[in-house]
Amino acid sequence: MSERSSCGFFKGILDAIPSKLVIPLFLLTGVAAGLGLYTIYASRVFSYLGDDPAACVNCHIMSVSYQSWSKSSHANWTTCKDCHVPQHSKLGALLFEARDGLHHASVLLSDKVPPAPRPLAPATRVIQDNCVRCHTKLTTEVVSAGHAKIDDILHGRDKACWDCHRHVPHTKNSGLASAQGANVPYPSASPVPDWLRNIIR
C-alpha cells in the first residue's frame, strides 16, 4: 500500500466516524494500548523468551516447583523448558508457551488454582515426549514407556514416565511445606510503579 493510498484509507475511516466520537475513540484506543503495554511490562513477558528457570517464578505459585527442581538430579542437566515445552521447532515451542501461559494466567486471575496442579492433556503429551526424547534408549529398548500412546496414558490404560518416577524431576520435597524458607529467585523489583502503588493504598 503506497503512502498516499494509506493516507486515503485512514482519512476514509475518520470520515466514516461521526465527529463527536473521534476524540473519545482516540482516548479509548490510547487507554487500551497503554493498558496492553503495561500488562506486557508487568507480566515480564520478555523474560519467557529465554531459558532461565527463574522466569517461571514470575508467578509465585511456581516457587515450590522451582525449589524442588533446583534440588533434583535434573537441575544440572535441564531447564523448565527442556521438559515442559515441545522441542521439535522454535515456532512450535513459542506457540505452545503462549497458549499454555495464557491458560496459566487465566487460572491465576480467576483464582481457580487447584491445590495440586496437574498438566493438561497437551502438556502431558509434551512432557512424556521430552522424557522419551532424553532417555530414548532406556524408554524404548529396556522398558516400553517410549511406546506408550498418549491417549492410553490420558485414559489410565498406560502410565506416563512420572507415574513411576514421581520424585525424579521435582524431588519428594515438592509439597507446600517445603516452600517455607525456599531459596527462590523471586523478581527483585515490583513492576508496579510507586505512584500507582500509592493510589492503590
C-alpha positions, 0 to 999 in steps of 0.5 A: 500500500503506497503512502498516499493510498494509506493516507486515503484509507485512514482519512476514509475511516475518520470520515466514516466516524461521526465527529463527536466520537473521534476524540473519545475513540482516540482516548479509548484506543490510547487507554487500551494500548497503554493498558496492553503495554503495561500488562506486557511490562508487568507480566515480564513477558520478555523474560519467557523468551529465554531459558532461565528457570527463574522466569517461571517464578514470575508467578509465585505459585511456581516457587515450590516447583522451582525449589524442588527442581533446583534440588533434583538430579535434573537441575544440572542437566535441564531447564523448565523448558527442556521438559515442559515445552515441545522441542521439535521447532522454535515456532512450535515451542513459542506457540505452545508457551503462549497458549499454555501461559495464557491458560496459566494466567487465566487460572491465576486471575480467576483464582481457580488454582487447584491445590495440586496442579496437574498438566493438561492433556497437551502438556502431558503429551509434551512432557512424556515426549521430552522424557522419551526424547532424553532417555530414548534408549532406556524408554524404548529398548529396556522398558516400553514407556517410549511406546506408550500412546498418549491417549492410553496414558490420558485414559489410565490404560498406560502410565506416563514416565512420572507415574513411576518416577514421581520424585525424579524431576521435582524431588519428594520435597515438592509439597507446600511445606517445603516452600517455607524458607525456599531459596527462590529467585523471586523478581527483585523489583515490583513492576508496579510503579510507586505512584500507582502503588500509592493510589492503590493504598 
